[in-house]
Amino acid sequence: MMGVRPRLPRRVRMAQVAAPDAKHMTSRGAASLSVGLFRTIRLSAAQPIAAQVAALDRHQPEVLSGYPSALAMLAAEQLDGRLRIAPEVVCTTSEVRTAEMAARIRAAWNVEPFDCLGLTETGITAIDCPEHAGLHLFEDRCLFEVVDEHDRPVPAGRQGDKVLVTNLYNRTQPFIRFEVTDLVTLTDEPCACGRTFRRIAAIEGRSDDVLELPARTGGVVRVHPIHLRSPLAATAAVTQYQILQTVDGLDVTLALVQGAAADAVARDVAKTLGAKLGALGAAPTPIRVRVVAHIAREPGAGKLKLIKAAPRGHGGEVASPSLSLG
């Protein structure tokens, strides 16, 4: 669907920057492609960026795939002249790809990136076609039910609270209506490419990324991740960010472009986020911003989770103790 074809007499060069751990879908998928007519290198998203750049410069991939947060960082390296590759196809997977990540990839390699949804329970589940108008679901391989919080079907065009997936081919360990907390919107409108599978029109993170904050008028206000991503995306000096909810506020970690005024950017981000939360009806919330050279990725999968909501106890109360940035 991405237009990747074997090219004789030489092998197509592919590269993936994703999970370092072989237990994860991205690592296994890349390993399965490194045979026959394809020559694939697998890089860990947790590797230092300089090591990734050196390996990619040597390999010169024609197809580049991986976590959008990792590919966006590599795109910045390309734009700054430290990386020199020319992939013909770029595909992101496994994380929410924000608009600014996609824009940076376009600027670096002059290609429209594809996006892919893979679940450990169902394998590769959806991917967009050359129309880039949503991800086609492989409905001959899995059932994909978008439902509300009470497991009732959600109509096309409306975001659900979770997804129930049923694997149609795994006979070793069947998964029947396995709950995945992705916030998904489906469309059943025809696609110009002619494929008849339904499409995922939007994936906005997971329902457990939605923050519940004290409301200005009492009670709780639910803050969708998109409301936090948008202000940060508008800050040109920010290359990576992570927002962590704790029992007494929000901890924001930033990585910045070279030469950025760290103190000024930190103040602006705190002010912008505070104003956004206030506009959504949240009570004044402590926002602590720190600037680091590199934001640590999650162990195992090596993903970079942009928003981390605090665990909730009974009755919707935020549980203690607070999370760490690990």
C-alpha positions as a printed Julia matrix, in Angstrom:
326×3 Matrix{Float64}:
   0.0     0.0    0.0
   3.0     2.3    0.41
   4.28    1.47  -3.08
   7.33   -0.48  -1.87
   8.35   -3.09  -4.44
  11.34   -5.42  -4.87
  14.02   -3.99  -7.17
  16.26   -6.49  -8.87
  19.16   -7.12  -9.0
  19.84   -5.44  -5.65
  17.9    -5.57  -2.39
  15.73   -2.64  -1.26
  17.38   -0.9    1.67
  15.04   -0.38   4.64
  15.61    1.03   8.11
  13.48    1.09  11.22
  13.9     3.19  14.37
  11.64    1.79  17.05
  11.61   -0.79  19.87
  14.95   -2.16  21.08
  13.25   -5.17  22.64
  12.5    -8.21  20.47
   9.27   -8.85  22.4
   7.65   -5.82  20.78
   5.72   -5.75  17.51
   7.92   -3.21  15.72
  11.1    -5.18  16.4
   9.58   -8.48  15.26
   8.05   -6.9   12.18
  11.35   -5.38  11.04
  13.15   -8.69  11.64
  10.67  -10.49   9.41
  11.36   -8.02   6.57
  15.13   -8.43   6.67
  15.08  -11.39   4.29
  15.15  -12.08   0.58
  14.74   -8.95  -1.52
  14.82   -6.52   1.4
  17.83   -5.49   3.47
  16.69   -3.98   6.77
  18.62   -2.45   9.64
  16.94   -2.1   13.01
  17.87    0.81  15.24
  16.68    1.41  18.79
  14.81    4.66  19.38
  16.64    4.75  22.73
  20.08    4.93  21.05
  21.9     8.28  21.11
  20.83   10.33  18.1
  24.43   10.53  16.85
  24.6     6.71  16.64
  21.33    6.61  14.69
  22.58    9.26  12.28
  25.86    7.4   11.65
  24.09    4.09  10.97
  21.54    5.67   8.62
  24.22    7.57   6.72
  26.04    4.28   6.1
  22.91    2.35   5.1
  21.2     5.09   3.0
  17.68    3.61   3.34
  15.13    3.92   0.58
  12.35    3.1    3.08
  12.41    4.58   6.6
   9.94    3.63   9.32
   9.65    4.02  13.08
   8.2     5.95  15.97
   7.08    9.42  14.85
   8.89   11.04  17.78
  12.13    9.34  16.65
  11.69   10.16  12.96
  10.86   13.78  13.79
  14.16   14.05  15.67
  16.0    12.54  12.7
  14.2    14.98  10.4
  15.6    17.82  12.52
  19.08   16.31  12.1
  18.53   16.22   8.33
  17.35   19.84   8.24
  20.41   20.91  10.27
  22.75   19.08   7.86
  23.99   16.38  10.25
  22.03   13.58   8.51
  22.14   13.04   4.75
  19.69   10.41   3.55
  16.96   10.48   0.88
  14.22    7.96   1.7
  11.54    7.58  -0.94
   9.0     6.23   1.56
   8.6     7.18   5.24
   6.13    5.47   7.57
   5.38    6.16  11.23
   3.88    3.74  13.74
   3.13    2.94  17.39
   2.79    6.5   18.74
   0.49    9.45  18.16
   1.93   11.42  15.24
   1.3    15.1   15.81
   0.88   17.63  13.01
   4.25   19.22  13.77
   6.02   15.84  13.57
   4.5    15.19  10.14
   5.44   18.7    8.99
   9.05   18.22  10.04
   9.24   14.9    8.14
   7.83   16.54   5.01
  10.3    19.4    5.24
  13.29   17.07   5.68
  12.61   14.51   2.94
   9.92   16.02   0.72
   7.62   13.02   1.11
   4.16   12.63   2.62
   4.6    10.17   5.5
   2.4     7.1    5.77
   1.06    5.98   9.13
   0.53    2.45  10.39
  -1.37    0.97  13.33
   0.03   -2.24  14.78
  -1.24   -4.03  17.87
   0.56   -6.87  19.6
  -2.8    -8.68  19.79
  -3.63   -8.41  16.06
  -0.41   -7.59  14.23
  -0.48   -4.89  11.55
  -4.07   -3.66  11.82
  -4.35   -0.58   9.59
  -2.32    1.62   7.26
  -3.03    4.59   5.03
  -2.99    4.39   1.25
  -1.43    6.91  -1.17
  -4.51    9.12  -0.73
  -3.44    9.73   2.92
  -7.09   10.05   3.93
  -7.11    7.76   6.96
  -5.85    4.29   7.82
  -7.57    1.36   6.09
  -8.49   -1.35   8.59
  -7.58   -4.91   7.63
 -11.04   -6.19   8.47
 -10.34   -9.61   6.96
  -7.76  -10.12   9.74
  -9.45   -8.58  12.78
 -12.75   -7.2   14.03
 -12.35   -3.59  15.19
 -15.26   -2.26  17.25
 -15.21    1.38  18.38
 -17.38    1.66  21.49
 -18.23    4.07  24.3
 -17.3     3.59  27.96
 -20.2     1.11  28.37
 -19.14   -1.01  25.34
 -21.94    0.33  23.14
 -21.12    0.82  19.42
 -20.2     4.35  18.41
 -21.41    5.56  14.99
 -18.96    6.46  12.23
 -17.64    9.99  12.56
 -17.78   10.05  16.36
 -14.82    9.4   18.65
 -15.11    6.35  20.88
 -13.81    5.8   24.4
 -12.07    2.52  23.51
 -11.78   -0.22  20.92
 -12.62   -3.92  21.18
 -10.45   -6.04  18.89
 -10.93   -9.67  17.89
  -8.1   -11.5   16.15
  -9.42  -13.71  13.32
  -6.28  -15.74  12.6
  -4.37  -16.33  15.86
  -5.24  -19.9   16.81
  -2.54  -20.21  19.45
  -3.86  -17.44  21.71
  -7.28  -16.16  20.59
  -8.18  -12.58  21.48
 -11.92  -11.96  21.52
 -13.13   -8.37  22.07
  -9.82   -7.47  23.7
 -10.04   -3.93  25.12
  -7.65   -1.29  23.79
  -8.04    2.23  25.19
  -7.29    4.07  21.92
  -9.42    7.15  21.22
 -10.44    6.36  17.64
 -12.81    7.89  15.08
 -13.87    5.68  12.15
 -15.28    6.63   8.77
 -17.18    4.38   6.37
 -17.1     6.92   3.5
 -15.59    5.58   0.25
 -11.89    6.22  -0.32
 -10.63    7.53  -3.66
  -8.17    4.61  -3.85
 -11.09    2.19  -4.32
 -10.36   -0.01  -1.29
 -13.55   -0.9    0.56
 -12.25   -1.41   4.1
 -13.34    1.19   6.63
 -10.79    3.8    7.63
  -9.55    5.22  10.9
 -10.07    8.94  10.43
  -8.25    9.92  13.64
  -6.33    8.39  16.55
  -5.89   10.84  19.43
  -3.92    8.84  21.96
  -5.46    6.71  24.66
  -8.32    7.37  27.04
  -5.97    6.93  30.0
  -4.03    9.95  28.65
  -7.02   12.21  29.35
  -6.24   14.35  32.4
  -8.83   14.85  35.12
  -8.16   18.16  36.85
 -10.07   20.08  39.55
 -12.62   22.35  37.89
 -12.83   26.05  38.71
 -16.51   25.66  39.67
 -16.03   22.4   41.59
 -15.87   18.81  40.48
 -13.56   17.63  37.71
 -12.79   18.81  34.19
 -11.52   16.27  31.64
  -8.71   17.6   29.45
  -8.14   15.77  26.17
  -4.45   15.39  25.16
  -4.99   17.46  22.0
  -5.56   20.55  24.14
  -2.09   20.14  25.65
  -0.31   19.14  22.46
  -1.54   22.15  20.48
   0.11   24.9   22.59
   3.42   23.01  22.63
   3.29   22.4   18.9
   3.06   26.16  18.4
   6.37   26.7   20.23
   9.03   26.51  17.51
  11.92   26.1   19.96
  10.51   22.83  21.38
  11.75   19.65  19.68
  10.39   17.15  22.24
   8.12   17.39  25.23
   6.44   15.28  27.87
   3.68   16.24  30.29
   3.32   14.25  33.49
   0.39   14.65  35.87
   1.26   14.33  39.56
  -0.84   14.64  42.69
  -0.2    18.4   42.87
   0.04   19.63  39.3
   1.8    19.06  35.99
   5.5    18.39  35.4
   6.53   19.44  31.89
   9.85   18.33  30.41
  11.19   20.0   27.27
  14.04   19.4   24.82
  14.86   22.47  22.74
  16.56   23.4   19.5
  20.18   24.42  19.78
  20.64   27.98  20.99
  17.12   28.4   22.41
  16.77   30.54  25.55
  15.75   27.82  28.0
  14.4    30.07  30.77
  12.32   32.17  28.41
  10.86   29.14  26.63
  10.03   27.47  29.96
   8.2    30.59  31.16
   6.26   30.9   27.9
   5.24   27.21  27.95
   4.03   27.42  31.56
   2.05   30.58  30.78
   0.52   29.15  27.59
  -0.49   25.84  29.19
  -1.93   27.65  32.22
  -4.04   29.87  29.99
  -5.26   26.88  27.96
  -6.28   24.93  31.07
  -8.03   28.01  32.46
  -9.98   28.42  29.23
 -11.12   24.8   29.56
 -12.5    25.49  33.05
  -9.7    24.01  35.17
  -8.81   25.56  38.5
  -5.31   27.14  38.71
  -2.87   24.23  38.46
   0.83   24.3   39.37
   2.87   23.82  36.19
   6.56   23.02  36.65
   8.72   23.2   33.5
  12.28   21.92  33.16
  14.55   21.79  30.13
  16.76   18.76  29.45
  19.1    17.73  26.66
  17.15   14.53  25.95
  13.89   13.06  27.25
  14.22    9.45  28.4
  12.11    6.9   26.55
  10.09    4.15  28.17
  12.01    0.95  29.0
  11.43   -2.02  26.7
   9.42   -0.51  23.85
  11.46    2.68  23.74
   8.4     4.83  23.04
   8.04    8.48  24.02
   4.67    9.0   25.67
   3.76   12.66  25.28
   1.06   12.84  27.96
   1.02   10.77  31.14
  -2.09   10.99  33.29
  -1.74   10.07  36.95
  -3.32    6.74  38.0
  -6.78    7.15  39.44
  -8.07    5.56  42.6
 -11.65    4.94  43.58
 -14.1     7.73  42.99
 -11.94    9.47  40.41
  -9.36   10.68  42.89
  -5.76   10.85  41.74
  -3.82    8.08  43.4
  -0.6     8.61  45.33
   2.35    8.51  44.94
   3.07   10.56  41.82
   4.7     9.06  38.77
   8.33    9.52  37.81
   9.6    10.53  34.39
  11.2     7.14  33.75
